[in-house]
Amino acid sequence: MSEHEQTGNVPVGRPHLKAPIFVYQRKLERIEELIDEMLECSNKGDLIVVEGKRDVISLRKLGFHGAIELATHRPLTEVSARIVNTGKRVIILTDWDRRGDLLASKISEDLRYFGIDVDMYMRERLSSMVKKEIKDVESLYSYVTKLRKIAGSSHQAV
């Protein structure tokens, strides 16, 4: 057995990994903690705002059962009005590209003007954790699944 295999730094049978397995395990742990926090907020009634249908599918696969609003496919003023009428706290979870940044900023500004509590921090935290690997919410489920396989995690969506 090699020195790396003995110390657990390189997983046996996974020589293609670019980092020691504990790096993947820690990243997965941090992402799952954030997902659990978002799930808790969603289950309490917070509204999650995403860009498209594939983002919704990804979140549903991760166990999100609460309200999710699409920020695209209709005029932004209409989207904002629909959200304001719910009166719910909002978690903006647009993609972390230029378009997603602009959309998040505009929606946040509109909603705050009408007194809606808007959370942009979860998006920022998620983006900082995965930005180098994935560019959008749509890819989140497959990315988490991949990390779970690498890290050997048995944690699964509810």
N, C-alpha and C positions, 0 to 999 in steps of 0.2 A: 504494500500500500504506500502511495506517495505521501510526502509530508503534508501537502494540501488536503488530501483525502482524510488524513488522520486528524487534522485540525478542524475539518469541516468547512474550510474556506471555499472549496470547489466541490460541488455536488457530483457524486459518482453518477455517470450516465448522462451528465448534462455539461459536457465540455464546451459547448457553444456560448455559454453565458459570459458576459463581459465583466461581471463583478462577482464577488463572493456571494453565496446564497443569503447570508444574513442581511445584505443590502436590499435584496428583493423582499425578504420577509419584513423588514422594517418599513419599506415603502408601502407594501400591502397593508400593514397594520395601520399606518397613518391614513391611507386612503379609506380603509374600511371604517375607521373612527369617524372621519368626516361624513361618509355616506350614512353611518348610523345616526349622526347628529342631524343630517338633513332629513332622514326618514322620520325621526322623532318630531321634527318641526312640521313635516308634511302630515303626519298622523294627528297632530294637534290642530290642523286646519289651515296651515300656511299654504299659500298658492305658489307653485313653482312655475316660472316663466322660461320657456326654451324657444329655440328658433324653428324647429321643424318636427315632422312626424317621426322621423328616425330617432330623434333625441328622446321623444316620449317613449318609444319602444325600448330603447336602451335603459331608461329609468324604470320602466315597468318590469323589465327582466331583473333589475337589481332589487325589486321588492317595493317600489313606490306605488301606493294605491290611492294616494290623495289627488287633489286637483292639480292639473298641469295645464297651463295656458300656452298656446302658440303665439309667438310674437310676430310671425310672418303670415303671409297669405291674405292679409287684409290691411287697410290703412292703419298706421300707428296710432292715430287719434282714436280710432274705433277700438283698437286693442286696449289702449290706456283707459278708455271709458268703461269697457267691460270689466276691467280689473278694479277700477275705482268703485264701481257698483257693487262688487263683492264685499268691499270693506275689509278684506283679509290682509294680513301681513304677507309680504311678497319676498320670495327668494329668486333673484335673477340668476339664471344659469345658462346664459348664452355662451356660444363658442368663444375661445380665447384668440381669435384672429381679429383683424382690423374691423371687419363688418360686425362681429359679435361685440367688440368693445364699444363701437359707436352706438349700436342698438341698446346695449345695456345702459350706457350713459344717458341716452335720450329717454328711454322708458323710466329710468330711475328719477330723472329730473321731472318728468311729467307727473309721475305718481306722488313724489314728495310734495309737489306743488299743491296737490289735492289732499295732503295730510296722510297719505298711506305710508306705513312703516315698511321700508325697503331694505333688504339685506343684500349687499353686494360682496360682503366679506367672504362668504362661503365660496362664491365663484372665484375670488382672488386666491383663496387658499388652495382650492382644487387645481386651478390653473398653474400655480407655482409648483405643485407636486407632479403634474403630468405633462406640462407644456413641451418638454423635450421629446416625449414619446408619442403623444396623441394631440390632435389639434381641435377636437370637438367633443361634445357631449355624446354624440352618436357612437363614438368609439369607446366610450367608458366601460360598457359592459364587457366587451371582448378583451379590453386591456386588463380589467380586474380578473376575468377568468384566466387569462394567460399568467398573470402574477400568482394566482392561486395554484395553478399547476406547477409553476417553477418553485414556489415556496412550500408546496406540499400542504397547503391550507385546506381544511375541511369546512371552513366557514362558507356558507352559501346563503343566497338571498332567501328571504321568507316567502 
